[in-house]
């Protein structure tokens, strides 16, 4: 979800997660989770993907998830989910 997402509305939807938005946006680089185990990606690579403009904050899930992609900000790899199952 991007910088124009109405997080108040999304959080009220009760869809299994919530997001505590800081109000800041940043260019987010995707990083593949090499320990993802539900299925194989083969030669899938995200190294050449362009950055995404996204909102910064804490993403809170109500149940366990397995991240496919993590976030990298300003060259620093984070263990914050970008795409999960």
Beta strands, then each sheet from edge to edge (+ up, - down):
strand 1: 17-32
strand 2: 52-61
strand 3: 67-73
strand 4: 76-84
sheet 1: 2+ 1- 3+ 4-
end
